[in-house]
């Protein structure tokens, strides 16, 4: 099942307090970036984030889910209606996210 553009728009609106939020559509889903780093994505109309220590600390009881077959587990963000929490979560995660990998030519 692909994610809806409406759900993406809702999440982007919730994250509007942060600068430099970007997304890329990929096979019916959306990869989300903050300041050039991937922090998660929208898969089957679920917001999933990387399980970095900051995210685990802020969401100690979060369920882990697979975004798609063969992927690594990610944390399900179930409090997407809390704009302040979402912005704090993504901002706190940023330092711990891996740098963007450069493509080899």
C-alpha positions as CSV (number, residue, x, y, z in Angstrom):
1,X,0.0,0.0,0.0
2,X,1.4,3.4,-1.0
3,X,1.3,6.4,1.3
4,X,-1.1,9.2,0.5
5,X,0.0,12.7,-0.5
6,X,-2.5,14.0,2.1
7,X,-0.7,12.2,4.9
8,X,2.7,13.6,3.7
9,X,1.2,17.1,3.6
10,X,-0.1,16.7,7.2
11,X,3.3,15.5,8.5
12,X,5.1,18.4,6.6
13,X,2.6,20.9,8.2
14,X,3.3,19.4,11.6
15,X,7.1,19.8,11.0
16,X,6.7,23.4,9.6
17,X,8.4,24.8,12.7
18,X,11.7,23.3,11.4
19,X,13.7,24.8,8.6
20,X,15.1,22.6,5.8
21,X,12.6,19.7,5.9
22,X,12.6,18.1,2.5
23,X,11.2,14.9,1.1
24,X,11.7,12.6,-1.9
25,X,9.1,10.3,-3.3
26,X,10.3,6.7,-3.7
27,X,8.2,3.8,-4.9
28,X,4.9,5.2,-3.5
29,X,6.5,6.2,-0.2
30,X,8.4,9.3,1.1
31,X,11.9,9.6,2.5
32,X,12.2,12.6,4.9
33,X,15.3,14.8,5.4
34,X,16.2,17.4,7.9
35,X,19.2,19.6,7.1
36,X,20.3,17.2,4.5
37,X,20.2,14.0,6.6
38,X,17.6,11.2,6.4
39,X,15.7,11.0,9.6
40,X,12.9,8.7,8.5
41,X,10.1,8.4,6.1
42,X,6.4,7.8,5.5
43,X,5.5,4.2,4.8
44,X,2.0,3.0,4.4
45,X,0.8,6.3,6.0
46,X,3.0,5.7,9.1
47,X,5.7,8.1,10.2
48,X,8.8,6.0,11.0
49,X,12.1,7.4,12.2
50,X,15.6,5.9,12.6
51,X,16.2,4.4,16.0
52,X,19.0,6.7,17.1
53,X,19.6,7.2,20.9
54,X,17.8,10.5,21.0
55,X,14.6,9.0,19.5
56,X,14.8,6.0,21.8
57,X,15.1,8.4,24.8
58,X,12.1,10.5,23.7
59,X,10.0,7.5,22.8
60,X,11.1,4.7,25.1
61,X,7.9,2.6,24.5
62,X,7.8,3.1,20.7
63,X,7.0,0.1,18.6
64,X,9.5,-0.9,16.1
65,X,8.3,-1.7,12.6
66,X,9.8,-2.5,9.2
67,X,9.1,0.1,6.6
68,X,9.2,-2.6,3.8
69,X,10.5,-6.1,3.4
70,X,14.2,-6.4,3.8
71,X,14.6,-3.0,5.5
72,X,16.0,-2.3,9.0
73,X,13.5,-1.7,11.8
74,X,12.5,1.8,12.5
75,X,10.5,3.5,15.3
76,X,6.8,4.2,14.8
77,X,5.9,7.8,15.8
78,X,2.4,7.5,17.1
79,X,2.1,11.0,18.5
80,X,2.0,12.8,15.1
81,X,-0.7,15.2,16.3
82,X,1.7,16.8,18.8
83,X,3.6,19.4,16.6
84,X,6.0,20.5,19.4
85,X,6.9,16.9,20.2
86,X,7.6,16.1,16.5
87,X,9.8,19.2,16.0
88,X,11.7,18.5,19.2
89,X,12.1,14.8,18.2
90,X,13.6,15.5,14.8
91,X,15.7,18.4,16.0
92,X,17.2,16.3,18.8
93,X,17.9,13.4,16.4
94,X,19.8,15.5,13.9
95,X,23.2,15.3,15.7
96,X,23.0,11.5,15.8
97,X,22.0,10.9,12.2
98,X,24.6,9.6,9.8
99,X,26.0,12.0,7.2
100,X,24.7,11.7,3.7
101,X,26.7,9.1,1.8
102,X,28.3,10.4,-1.4
103,X,27.6,8.6,-4.6
104,X,30.4,7.0,-6.4
105,X,30.7,7.8,-10.1
